[in-house]
Amino acid sequence: MPSPARLSGLSSKAVSGAGWMFASTAAGRAVAVLGQIGIGRLLLPADFGVWALALSMATTVVALRNGGTTQILIQRGSRFAAEAQLFLRYSLAFNLLAAAILGGLSVPYLLAHNAVGTALLGIGLSVPLSTPAMLYRAKLIIDGRFRGLALIDLGAGTLWQVSVFGFAYAGFGAASFAYAPILRAIFETIATRLLAGKLPDEQRLRPAGDYLALLRQSGWVMLSAAAGSLATNGDYFAVGTLTDMTTVGIYYFAFQMVSTLNMPMWSGVDSVLPTSLVKLNDVPSRQMTALVRAMRMIVLIALPLAIAFALAAPWIIHLLWHGKWDVAVRPTQILAACLPAWLVIQSARSLLEARGYWRLRFLLLAVNGIGGIGSAAIGTFFGSVPNIALTVATFYVSFSLSLLLALGKLGATLRDVADIAIKPLALNCGALATTLMLRRWIGSGSSDTMLDLLATTVFVLLVGIGNLAIFKPVWMELLVGLASGLRKRGGAAVANT
């Protein structure tokens, strides 16, 4: 059983790691916003629709990426040196297969001079090029080198946005999206290699049984990756198949606006929480306590952020794109409800990964993916992008709430569920209701932009006061953890000097 000192050290390291990943992804999202501003001014909704359709078509094939080994390699952290070459060869085989399939899918579109084919080909070529980066990245995570990993992620994201903007400015249209994945894969491979160092050599040939054993374990992970990809991109396929490129382009734009807000927290959770929970596998009760604390903090941050963003979306979108994308305002506001839901789902997935429940993890992601596609398809029958967004948001919120209740099967209590969701939800709904009443009361004679700004400001103030009154101990715990992590990092720097 880990000692209290070790548990404290793990907690501080997790907080520090999450902080680096959050800061990096937040900066990356800022770059993404700048990129989307420029790209949105250069390209049309139909161009975005082409990329969204290509992503959705590639989603199941890309699930073959690395043969589903990434999470398994991280879980086997102490055996990295002995198994790195085995994982490299195994991953490369699957990545070449995925590239071949995507290349085949691109041929009919290329022959028809359709930009969807170029996008599919770009995605396909990027998959094998990124193979070494997976192993270097896993090594950095195992070693807890989140600072370097965060900077690499920031650089890769910046390169992606700059390259798409550059090609769009040069007049490549929808095909501008095709080259970014290739450039990003090359950059990540070089950067992670420089930071992580050379992979351990292995002279002996591994028997076929080793690969078969890895396939048996990674099979569920690959299926989970397919399900997860469906949840991320599958709804674009449903919308694109049942409607037109312009409709799917508007939906994609709104979805990306919310994803931009979501990614800093999602990246921190995805990079840090599973690894931290793995180290508490020997103490399930402490592991669940750590998960509940993490999820409570995630909801406390994500829920008001989502509501404030929904309130501010009309003037933000109008200001940034001068009215060109005003049609995406309402779906963006509706999809903002997905932000806390996605993070709750990701947190539950982190626990299943930490405990090695790969089959349950697959079932979770399968329901998530199929539900997202199904809800998007249902929304298309109501004939507008806001209705599609509404059915999708309803599904994700309902699914996240059901997962919170299901955590009781893994050790959580009803009090834990209340701490995670009910109390923050009550606070934020109260603040929102007060804000909307105030907005309606002073609405006559005021411009919509001024009302949106006022509503956003009032809501943030009300939620801030409520957090200080109700959740002050939670925020103090976070601040203490961050301060502890900074002190330890500073002490290590002094010692190295």
C-alpha positions in Angstrom: 0.0 0.0 0.0 1.4 3.4 -0.9 2.5 5.5 2.0 0.7 8.9 2.7 3.9 10.7 1.6 3.9 8.8 -1.7 0.2 9.5 -2.2 0.8 13.2 -1.6 3.7 13.2 -4.0 1.6 11.5 -6.7 -1.1 14.1 -6.1 1.3 17.0 -6.4 2.8 15.5 -9.5 -0.6 15.0 -11.1 -1.6 18.5 -10.4 1.6 19.9 -11.8 1.4 17.7 -14.9 -2.2 18.6 -15.4 -1.3 22.3 -15.0 1.3 22.0 -17.8 -1.0 20.2 -20.1 -3.8 22.6 -19.4 -1.6 25.6 -20.0 -0.2 24.2 -23.2 -3.6 23.2 -24.6 -5.1 26.5 -23.6 -2.3 28.3 -25.5 -2.9 25.8 -28.4 -6.6 26.5 -28.3 -5.8 30.3 -28.5 -3.7 29.6 -31.6 -6.6 27.4 -32.9 -9.0 30.3 -32.4 -6.7 32.6 -34.3 -6.3 30.0 -37.0 -10.1 29.4 -37.2 -10.6 33.2 -37.5 -8.3 33.4 -40.5 -9.4 30.1 -42.1 -13.1 30.9 -41.5 -12.6 34.2 -43.4 -10.9 32.4 -46.3 -13.0 29.3 -46.7 -16.7 28.6 -47.2 -19.0 26.4 -45.1 -18.9 23.8 -47.9 -15.1 23.7 -47.6 -15.4 22.9 -43.9 -18.0 20.3 -44.8 -15.5 18.5 -47.1 -13.0 18.2 -44.3 -15.7 17.1 -41.8 -16.9 14.4 -44.2 -13.3 13.1 -44.8 -12.7 13.0 -41.0 -15.9 11.0 -40.5 -15.0 8.6 -43.2 -11.5 8.0 -41.9 -12.6 7.7 -38.2 -13.0 3.9 -38.1 -9.9 3.2 -40.1 -7.8 5.5 -38.0 -8.8 3.4 -35.0 -6.2 1.0 -36.2 -3.5 3.6 -35.4 -0.7 2.0 -33.4 -2.7 -1.2 -33.1 -4.4 0.1 -29.9 -1.1 -0.1 -28.0 -0.7 3.4 -26.6 -2.7 3.0 -23.4 -1.3 -0.6 -22.9 2.3 0.7 -23.2 1.7 3.5 -20.6 0.1 1.0 -18.2 3.2 -1.3 -18.5 5.4 1.7 -17.8 8.1 -0.1 -15.8 8.6 -2.6 -18.8 9.0 0.1 -21.5 12.7 -0.6 -22.3 12.0 -4.4 -22.7 9.0 -4.0 -25.0 9.5 -0.8 -27.0 10.7 -2.5 -30.1 7.9 -5.0 -30.0 5.4 -2.2 -29.8 7.1 -0.3 -32.6 6.9 -3.2 -35.1 3.4 -4.1 -34.1 2.2 -0.5 -34.3 3.9 0.1 -37.7 2.1 -2.9 -39.2 -1.3 -1.6 -38.2 -0.4 2.0 -39.3 0.6 0.8 -42.8 -2.6 -1.1 -43.1 -4.6 2.0 -42.1 -2.8 4.1 -44.6 -3.5 1.5 -47.4 -7.2 1.4 -46.6 -7.5 5.2 -46.6 -5.5 5.4 -49.8 -8.0 3.0 -51.4 -11.0 5.0 -50.1 -9.5 8.2 -51.6 -9.1 6.8 -55.2 -12.8 7.3 -56.4 -12.7 10.9 -55.0 -9.4 11.7 -56.6 -10.6 10.4 -60.0 -13.6 12.6 -59.6 -11.3 15.6 -58.7 -13.1 15.9 -55.3 -11.2 17.4 -52.4 -12.5 14.7 -50.1 -10.0 12.3 -51.8 -7.1 14.7 -51.1 -8.1 15.0 -47.5 -8.4 11.2 -47.1 -5.0 10.7 -48.7 -3.4 13.3 -46.3 -4.9 11.6 -43.3 -3.7 8.2 -44.5 -0.1 9.3 -45.1 0.1 10.9 -41.7 -0.7 7.7 -39.8 2.6 5.6 -40.5 4.6 8.8 -40.3 3.5 9.3 -36.7 4.4 5.7 -35.5 7.7 6.5 -33.7 6.1 9.6 -32.0 3.6 7.3 -30.2 6.4 5.5 -28.4 8.4 8.6 -27.6 5.2 10.2 -26.3 4.5 7.2 -24.1 8.0 7.4 -22.7 7.6 11.0 -21.8 4.2 10.3 -20.1 5.7 7.4 -18.2 8.6 9.6 -17.0 6.2 12.3 -16.0 7.8 14.8 -18.4 4.6 16.7 -19.0 6.3 20.1 -19.5 8.2 19.0 -22.6 5.2 17.1 -23.9 3.0 20.2 -23.4 5.4 22.3 -25.4 5.5 19.7 -28.2 1.7 19.7 -28.4 1.6 23.4 -28.6 4.1 23.4 -31.4 2.2 20.7 -33.3 -1.1 22.5 -33.0 0.5 25.8 -34.1 2.0 24.1 -37.2 -1.4 22.6 -38.1 -3.2 26.0 -38.0 -0.4 27.9 -39.8 -0.2 25.3 -42.6 -4.0 25.2 -43.2 -4.2 29.0 -43.2 -1.2 29.2 -45.6 -2.6 26.7 -48.1 -6.1 28.3 -47.8 -4.5 31.8 -48.5 -2.7 30.3 -51.5 -6.0 29.3 -52.9 -6.1 25.5 -52.3 -9.7 25.7 -50.9 -11.0 22.6 -49.2 -7.8 20.7 -50.0 -6.0 23.0 -47.6 -6.8 20.7 -44.7 -5.1 17.7 -46.4 -1.5 18.7 -45.8 -1.6 19.7 -42.1 -1.8 16.1 -40.8 1.4 15.1 -42.7 3.4 18.1 -41.4 2.1 17.6 -37.9 3.2 13.9 -37.9 6.7 14.7 -39.1 7.1 17.5 -36.5 5.8 15.3 -33.6 8.2 12.5 -34.5 11.2 14.7 -34.7 10.4 16.7 -31.5 9.5 13.8 -29.3 12.6 11.9 -30.5 14.8 14.9 -29.5 13.3 15.0 -26.0 12.8 11.4 -25.2 16.0 10.0 -26.7 16.7 6.9 -28.7 14.4 3.9 -28.2 16.0 0.9 -26.5 17.5 -1.6 -28.9 16.4 -5.2 -29.0 18.6 -7.7 -30.9 16.5 -10.9 -30.5 13.5 -11.7 -32.7 10.2 -11.9 -30.7 8.1 -15.1 -31.3 4.8 -14.8 -33.0 3.1 -15.6 -29.7 4.2 -12.3 -28.3 2.4 -10.5 -31.1 -0.7 -12.6 -30.7 -0.8 -12.0 -27.0 -0.5 -8.3 -27.6 -3.3 -8.5 -30.2 -5.6 -10.2 -27.8 -5.1 -7.4 -25.3 -5.1 -4.5 -27.7 -8.1 -5.7 -29.7 -10.5 -4.1 -27.1 -8.4 -1.0 -27.2 -8.7 -0.7 -31.0 -12.4 -1.3 -30.8 -12.6 1.4 -28.1 -10.6 3.8 -30.3 -13.0 3.2 -33.2 -15.9 3.9 -30.8 -14.2 7.0 -29.5 -13.5 8.3 -33.0 -17.1 7.7 -33.9 -18.1 9.9 -30.9 -15.7 12.6 -32.1 -16.3 12.6 -35.8 -19.1 10.1 -36.6 -21.9 12.6 -36.3 -20.3 14.6 -39.2 -20.8 11.5 -41.4 -24.5 11.2 -40.3 -25.1 14.9 -41.0 -23.1 14.9 -44.3 -24.9 11.8 -45.6 -28.4 12.9 -44.8 -28.0 16.6 -45.7 -25.5 18.6 -47.7 -21.9 20.0 -47.4 -23.0 23.4 -46.3 -25.1 22.0 -43.4 -22.3 19.7 -42.2 -19.9 22.6 -42.6 -22.0 24.8 -40.3 -22.4 22.0 -37.8 -18.6 21.3 -37.9 -17.8 24.9 -37.3 -20.1 25.1 -34.2 -18.7 21.8 -32.9 -15.2 23.0 -33.3 -16.0 26.3 -31.5 -17.0 24.2 -28.4 -14.1 21.7 -28.9 -11.7 24.6 -28.8 -13.0 25.5 -25.4 -13.0 21.9 -24.3 -9.6 20.8 -25.4 -7.4 22.4 -22.7 -9.2 20.5 -19.9 -9.7 17.4 -21.9 -6.0 17.2 -22.7 -5.0 17.6 -19.1 -7.5 14.9 -18.0 -6.4 12.5 -20.8 -2.7 12.9 -20.2 -2.6 12.9 -16.4 -5.6 11.3 -14.8 -5.2 7.7 -16.1 -1.5 7.6 -15.2 -2.2 9.0 -11.7 -5.0 6.6 -11.1 -2.9 3.6 -12.2 -0.5 4.3 -9.3 -3.4 4.0 -6.9 -4.7 0.6 -8.2 -3.5 -1.1 -5.0 -5.8 1.2 -2.9 -9.2 1.3 -4.6 -10.8 3.4 -2.0 -8.1 6.1 -2.3 -8.3 5.8 -6.0 -12.0 6.5 -6.0 -11.5 9.4 -3.6 -8.9 10.9 -6.0 -11.3 10.4 -9.0 -14.2 12.1 -7.2 -12.0 15.1 -6.2 -10.8 15.4 -9.8 -14.3 15.2 -11.3 -15.7 17.7 -8.8 -13.0 20.2 -9.7 -13.5 19.5 -13.4 -17.3 20.1 -13.2 -16.8 23.2 -11.0 -14.6 24.7 -13.8 -16.3 23.3 -16.9 -20.0 24.1 -16.1 -19.7 27.9 -15.6 -17.3 28.0 -18.5 -19.8 26.4 -20.8 -22.6 28.7 -19.7 -20.5 31.8 -19.9 -19.4 30.8 -23.4 -23.0 30.2 -24.5 -23.9 33.7 -23.3 -21.0 35.3 -25.0 -21.1 33.3 -28.3 -23.3 35.7 -30.3 -21.1 38.7 -30.0 -17.9 36.7 -30.1 -18.8 35.0 -33.4 -20.2 38.1 -34.9 -17.2 40.2 -33.9 -14.6 37.7 -35.1 -16.1 36.8 -38.5 -18.0 40.0 -39.2 -21.4 38.2 -39.6 -20.2 35.5 -42.0 -20.7 32.7 -39.4 -23.7 34.1 -37.5 -25.7 31.2 -38.8 -23.5 29.0 -36.4 -24.4 31.0 -33.2 -27.4 29.0 -32.1 -25.9 25.5 -32.6 -22.7 26.7 -30.8 -24.7 27.9 -27.8 -26.6 24.5 -27.6 -23.5 22.4 -28.1 -21.8 24.3 -25.2 -23.8 22.0 -22.9 -21.6 19.1 -24.1 -18.5 20.6 -22.5 -18.9 19.4 -18.9 -20.6 16.2 -20.2 -17.5 15.3 -22.3 -15.2 15.8 -19.4 -17.3 13.6 -17.1 -17.3 10.9 -19.7 -13.5 11.2 -20.2 -12.9 11.0 -16.4 -15.0 7.8 -16.1 -13.0 6.4 -19.0 -9.7 7.2 -17.2 -10.8 5.1 -14.3 -11.5 2.1 -16.6 -8.1 2.5 -18.3 -6.3 2.7 -15.0 -7.9 -0.6 -13.8 -7.4 -2.3 -17.1 -11.1 -2.7 -17.8 -10.7 -2.7 -21.5 -14.0 -4.4 -22.3 -16.0 -2.0 -20.2 -14.0 0.9 -21.7 -15.0 -0.3 -25.1 -18.7 -0.5 -24.1 -18.6 3.0 -22.7 -17.0 4.4 -25.9 -19.3 2.3 -28.1 -22.4 3.7 -26.5 -20.9 7.2 -26.6 -20.1 6.9 -30.3 -23.2 5.2 -31.5 -25.3 7.6 -29.4 -23.6 10.6 -30.9 -24.2 9.4 -34.5 -27.7 8.4 -33.8 -28.7 11.6 -32.1 -27.1 13.6 -35.0 -29.0 11.5 -37.5 -32.3 12.1 -35.6 -31.6 15.8 -35.5 -31.3 16.0 -39.3 -35.0 14.9 -39.7 -36.0 18.2 -37.9 -34.4 20.2 -40.7 -32.0 22.6 -39.2 -28.5 22.8 -37.6 -29.8 24.0 -34.2 -32.1 21.0 -34.0 -29.1 18.7 -34.8 -27.1 20.3 -32.1 -30.0 20.0 -29.6 -30.4 16.2 -30.1 -26.7 15.7 -29.9 -26.3 17.8 -26.7 -29.3 16.0 -25.1 -27.6 12.7 -25.6 -24.2 13.6 -24.2 -25.7 15.3 -21.1 -28.0 12.3 -20.4 -25.1 9.8 -20.9 -22.8 11.7 -18.6 -25.4 11.8 -15.8 -26.0 8.1 -16.2 -22.2 7.5 -15.9 -22.1 9.4 -12.7 -24.8 7.1 -11.2 -23.0 4.1 -12.6 -19.8 5.0 -10.7 -21.6 3.6 -7.7 -20.8 0.1 -9.1 -17.1 1.0 -8.9 -17.1 2.4 -5.4 -18.6 5.9 -5.5 -21.4 6.9 -3.1 -24.5 9.1 -3.7 -22.8 11.8 -1.7 -19.9 11.7 -4.2 -22.3 12.1 -7.1 -24.0 15.0 -5.3 -20.5 16.7 -4.7 -19.6 16.2 -8.4 -22.8 17.3 -10.1 -25.8 18.2 -8.1 -24.3 21.1 -6.0 -22.4 22.7 -8.9 -25.5 22.3 -11.2 -27.8 24.0 -8.6 -25.4 26.9 -8.2 -24.9 27.5 -11.9 -28.6 27.1 -12.8 -29.5 29.6 -10.1 -26.9 32.1 -11.4 -28.1 31.6 -15.0 -31.8 32.1 -14.1 -31.0 35.3 -12.2 -28.9 36.5 -15.1 -31.6 35.8 -17.7 -34.2 37.6 -15.6 -32.0 40.6 -15.3 -31.3 40.6 -19.1 -35.0 40.4 -19.8 -35.8 43.2 -17.4 -33.4 45.7 -18.9 -33.8 44.4 -22.5 -35.9 47.1 -24.0 -34.0 49.8 -25.7 -30.6 48.1 -25.4 -28.5 46.5 -28.2 -28.2 42.7 -28.3 -24.4 43.0 -28.1 -24.5 45.1 -24.9 -27.1 42.7 -23.4 -24.9 39.7 -24.2 -21.9 41.4 -22.6 -23.8 42.3 -19.5 -25.3 38.9 -19.2 -21.9 37.2 -19.4 -20.4 39.6 -16.8 -23.3 39.2 -14.4 -23.2 35.4 -14.6 -19.5 35.2 -14.0 -19.8 37.5 -11.0 -22.7 35.5 -9.5 -20.9 32.1 -10.0 -17.7 33.5 -8.6 -19.5 34.7 -5.4 -21.3 31.3 -5.2 -18.0 29.4 -5.5 -16.4 31.4 -2.7 -19.4 30.9 -0.5 -20.0 27.2 -1.1 -16.8 25.6 -2.6 -14.1 27.6 -1.0 -12.4 24.5 0.6 -12.3 22.8 -2.9 -10.6 25.8 -4.5 -8.1 26.1 -1.5 -7.2 22.4 -2.0 -6.5 23.1 -5.7 -4.3 26.1 -4.9 -2.4 24.2 -2.2 -1.7 21.4 -4.7 -0.5 23.8 -7.3 1.7 25.7 -4.9 3.2 22.4 -3.6 4.0 21.3 -7.2 5.6 24.7 -7.9 7.7 24.5 -4.7 8.9 21.0 -5.5 9.8 22.0 -9.1 11.6 25.1 -7.8 13.5 23.0 -5.2 14.6 20.5 -7.9 15.8 23.3 -10.1 17.9 24.8 -7.3 19.3 21.3 -6.5 20.3 20.8 -10.1 22.0 24.2 -10.2 
